[in-house]
Structures are given as structure tokens and as C-alpha cells.
């Protein structure tokens, strides 16, 4: 189904549930309703809309105070490039937070039986919900600000526990990243509580008679650097691998997904300290877990899920509990493609594109696409030479224009195996003078080692890829095998060439790949012309056509 004619292009406008995007009947018949629409979302949207209209009736004074402060008051943004508007949260962010709060506090829908009452599909069963604790999944397109949602929820939970008597929430938080790249990004926001002071999350002292700024004092513990447990609250920020090092062996090169070699370092030696979850559980009476890129928790057989289950069991054994689990992801799907049953809000990619929250993905013109041929050859570069050349042409169109604006366009090429990366690098640097010394390859050897063969080499790779937007960074092209499919959230990717099979039934991989180029180059729309994202690959075309 196309975007509703009354759907606004302003991402801050409150959206009526009746004009939200949903797949057309043809898609439902072909793919299955459960694989396209989060079953709980429509009814929850309608209820939350009415709750908002009724001025958050039934909520605590604390909840109403924060929601009013965040979403109804004007906030001047000193960090904005535009002096005309203050800081605002996207409506999608607001809706996600309101949905969590309404479910948890107002109607107390904290188990499967209560959540099932919102099922619009008639397909959900109690066994689809695997958790014995409250878990809410928020689906938002890549680039629409999932980290800000986590910070809003942390603020709400913290003050709810501090100011509300008998609160079931917590001032202790475990924020879990799926890999080192995501962890590095989160560290920039959470270290020193930066995001809580940079964004208008904490009301000013004196607002409704409380000292909000003075009273927000959680200790931040990053990765293995766990300091003293604070009675004023704690935020533990860690890579998921640190949570279950004692329960699994080192990843190997033959794993189905070898991404851990780049995104998460091998388990450290015994001399390196790791986060002791047992000690953490013994020292805190309650806990809220927040998962970024939470599509990894898609099966109760996975270690990540079992680790959270163990945390909950450990708290219960001591007469405490896991207060809640909040997950954010653009792709909340199981391996068979079905949507997570716990998904309570949805800001789909098509709406984010229409509202200009992310770049607009496009396919090169028909004449260009018609020239693409996968040639018969044993040499990878020869087989995909047309695709690589078209990628260069599309990148070059944008590069020169953006350079005038002080921005550097980046070409992202994703391939099928590590040896292809080196062949592509050699071809690009030998064919196009602009790419001489400007192609960054990130992959693993077959034996599992990063090519540079040392931790310093790995750190250099991460730094080079993380800072590729900068003009003083020499790289203009990144070639990768899976390694940057998530968490690599640079803004200047303008062209994606996908040279691998997107065969996973979950369809997560192509959307994650596409997501690497969705973030806007210019946050303020008035500053510069936002380039479109040119996509040269097979399956992502279907995604683009649908949106």
C-alpha cells in the first residue's frame, strides 16, 4: 500500500493511526500477515492515541510531568545548526516511549496474557511469548533515533523509582550492545551522562518542586570498567560478548556468522577482567535491561536470551526481579521472517523515508540498470564488473557536488567472501585514480584473524571506518563482508553496491545493509541538499519499491 494521501511529511506531527502505512493485500497474501505487520501495534496505537488526547489519564504525576516536559514544552537547542527551531523529538520516538509507559504503568500489561488482548492478527499464541518478565520491542527504521528512545526510558525509569513510592521500576540499567562498533557509538552518548545533559531529558531544577538535575546521579560503568556500585543508580554499558564469556567458546572462522571477529573481539585471556554478572545481581535489588539492535534476541535457544533469563532467575532467587526489558531494532524478526510477538510500536522505513528522517533510497535509472550483467567468469571482479562501474558512476555524481558543501560522499560495497574484498580493492584502485589509496577493506582471514594480525591493527580499522565521514580521513570506499551490516552509523554513505546473495528467510540482512546508508548527511534540512541513497543490488530493490 502506498503512503496515505493525508500522511504528513513533518516527522514531528502527531500521527493518527488511521493514516499509518500498512502492506497491501497482495503482500499479505504472498508473504503472510504475521511477517509484515507487528500484530499488537494497531490496537496499541489507537489506545495510546486516546490516552494522549485524555492528557495521560491514569498515569502517575511523575509520568505526566515528564511526558509534558519532553513533548509539550519548547526546548531551545544550543547545539542545533538552525536558530529557528528548538529541540524536538520525532513523533515516532514519542509514540514508542508513550506505548511502553502506557502498557507498563497504566494498564500493567506485563505478561503474555495481557499483551495477547491487543493481537489484531488472530495468529498469536501464548507460546510466542518466551519471557517471564515484561519485555517490549520498539521497531524503528535505522536512523530514526533509537538511542534517544533508550535515554528517554532510562530517565523515566530512574525518576519513577526515585520519586514514586512502591515503584516496580529501577535506577539500575544494563545497556547491551551487540558488538564493539555499536558499543563505541553508545559510549559517546552515555559516558559522563553526556546525552542526558545534551538533550532536554532532565527537567530544570524547580520544575514541579523537584531538583531533577541534582537528583540524577547514576554511576556509569563501561564494559569491564565496573566501579563501585552506587545507591544513586547505575548504568552498565557493555558489549553482549562480555555477558556470557564463561558460557561459550571463542567464535571460529567456520561459524555461520563470523562477524564477531571484527565487531566483537575474541574472548580475552584470564588476566583480563570481565563483567561478573553474578556479582552485579548480588549487589542490585532490581534491574532494567535495554538492548540496542535487539534483533539478535530472536530465539530462546540463543545465548543472549539465556543470559537475560539467567539474570532474571538470579534476581528472583533473591526475592527481587528483572523490572523490564526494553528492545529497539529496525528488524525485530525471527529467523523465519516472523515479527517478534512483543513488538508494540512501529515506525517503518517507508514512513521515515517519506518524512525525510532518512535518505531516500533510489535505484539508478532504467538505462543504467539494463546494462548490468552478471558475466560468466570464475573471477569475482570480472563477474560483477558492471555493478562496480555503475557504483563508481553513481558515487561520482554525488561526490563532486557534496565536496563543494564540505562533505565527502562514501561508497559502500558489500561482497560475498573475504578474498573478493581484496580483488575489488585492487580493481578499484587500479581503475579509478580517485580511489588510489582510498579503499578501506574490512574482513577476516579464513583462520579468523583480522588481516592486520594485531589488536592495534583492529583498532585502526575501527577508527578509520568510524571516522570515514571526515574530510581528513583518506578513505572514500569501504569494502566489507557482513562486518558493517549494523552499528556502523556514519552519515555520508551515498552509494551501496551489494554483491552477495540476500537469501536469509528473515530478510534482515538486506535491510541492515540498506540501513548503513540511510542516515542523513545533513541533520537540518535547510543546511544542504540531502543526497539520495543509490542502491545497486537485487533484493533491496524490492524493499525500495515497497516504500
Protein Blocks (a to p, Z undefined) as FASTA:
>chain_A
ZZdfklcfbfkbccdfklcccddfklmmmnopklmmcfklmmmmmmmmmmmmnooghiaf
klmmmmmmmmmmccddfkbcbfkbccdddfklmmmmmmmmmmmmmnopabfklmmmmpmn
lpacfklpmbfbdcddddddehilpmlmmmmmmmmmmmmmmmmghiabdfbdcdddfbfk
lmmmmmmmmgoolmmmmpcfbccehiaoiafklmmccdcdehjlccdddfkbpaddddfk
lmmmmmcccddfkbmblmlmmmpccdddfklccddfklmmmmpcbdcdddehkllmmcfk
bmklmmmmmmmmmmmmnopacfbacdddfblccfkopacfklcbdcdfklmmmnomaccd
ddddfklmmmpccdddfbfklmmmmmmmmmmmmmmmmmmmmmmnopacddddddfbfklm
mmmmmmmmmmmmklgopaccddddfkopafklpaklmmmmmmmmmmmmpmklmbfbdcde
hklmgopacfkbcbdcdfbdcfbfnlmmmmmmmmmmmpcfblblklpccdddddddfklm
mmmmmZZ
